Amino acid sequence: MKRLLLFTLLLTTVYLFQSTSALAQGASLDTRALREDYRRLQSQLADLLEAHNALKGQLSKLRSEVRLLRAETSTKD
């Protein structure tokens, strides 16, 4: 009876350690995936910011061209 109890206790302990290590490994995989997603989103954000700044520059140039054209048309009239 004592041996059965010890054997059961041993199996339970082994099972708990295995499930804990499996959970820890799953958590580390989740953490790695989250870090990769974070890096990817940071890269996309940097690309969007660069494109936004380029568009702002183009808009500024177009506005100045419109001002020049309006000034030319107002002097012709």
C-alpha positions as CSV (number, residue, x, y, z in Angstrom):
1,M,0.0,0.0,0.0
2,K,2.9,2.3,0.9
3,R,4.6,1.6,-2.4
4,L,1.4,2.3,-4.4
5,L,1.0,5.6,-2.6
6,L,4.7,6.6,-3.3
7,F,4.4,5.5,-6.9
8,T,1.3,7.5,-7.4
9,L,2.9,10.5,-5.7
10,L,6.0,10.1,-8.0
11,L,3.9,9.9,-11.1
12,T,1.8,13.0,-10.1
13,T,5.0,14.9,-9.4
14,V,6.5,14.0,-12.8
15,Y,3.3,14.9,-14.5
16,L,3.2,18.3,-12.8
17,F,6.8,19.1,-13.7
18,Q,6.2,18.1,-17.4
19,S,3.0,20.2,-17.6
20,T,4.8,23.2,-16.0
21,S,7.7,23.0,-18.4
22,A,5.3,22.7,-21.3
23,L,3.4,25.7,-20.1
24,A,6.6,27.7,-19.7
25,Q,7.7,26.7,-23.2
26,G,4.3,27.8,-24.6
27,A,4.6,31.1,-22.8
28,S,8.1,31.7,-24.2
29,L,6.8,31.0,-27.7
30,D,3.9,33.4,-27.1
31,T,6.4,36.0,-25.9
32,R,8.6,35.5,-28.9
33,A,5.6,35.8,-31.3
34,L,4.6,39.0,-29.5
35,R,8.1,40.5,-29.9
36,E,8.1,39.6,-33.6
37,D,4.7,41.3,-34.0
38,Y,5.9,44.3,-32.1
39,R,9.0,44.7,-34.3
40,R,7.0,44.2,-37.5
41,L,4.5,46.9,-36.3
42,Q,7.4,49.2,-35.4
43,S,8.8,48.8,-38.9
44,Q,5.5,49.4,-40.5
45,L,5.0,52.5,-38.4
46,A,8.4,53.9,-39.4
47,D,7.5,53.3,-43.1
48,L,4.2,55.0,-42.7
49,L,5.8,58.0,-40.9
50,E,8.4,58.3,-43.7
51,A,5.6,58.2,-46.4
52,H,3.6,60.7,-44.4
53,N,6.5,63.2,-44.2
54,A,7.1,62.7,-48.0
55,L,3.4,63.5,-48.7
56,K,3.6,66.6,-46.5
57,G,6.6,67.8,-48.5
58,Q,4.7,67.2,-51.8
59,L,1.6,69.0,-50.5
60,S,3.8,72.0,-49.4
61,K,5.3,72.2,-52.9
62,L,1.8,72.0,-54.6
63,R,0.5,74.7,-52.3
64,S,3.3,77.0,-53.2
65,E,2.7,76.3,-56.9
66,V,-1.0,77.1,-56.5
67,R,-0.1,80.4,-54.8
68,L,2.3,81.3,-57.7
69,L,-0.4,80.4,-60.3
70,R,-3.0,82.4,-58.5
71,A,-0.6,85.3,-58.3
72,E,0.1,85.1,-62.0
73,T,-3.5,84.9,-62.9
74,S,-4.4,87.8,-60.7
75,T,-1.7,90.0,-62.3
76,K,-3.0,89.1,-65.8
77,D,-6.5,90.3,-65.1
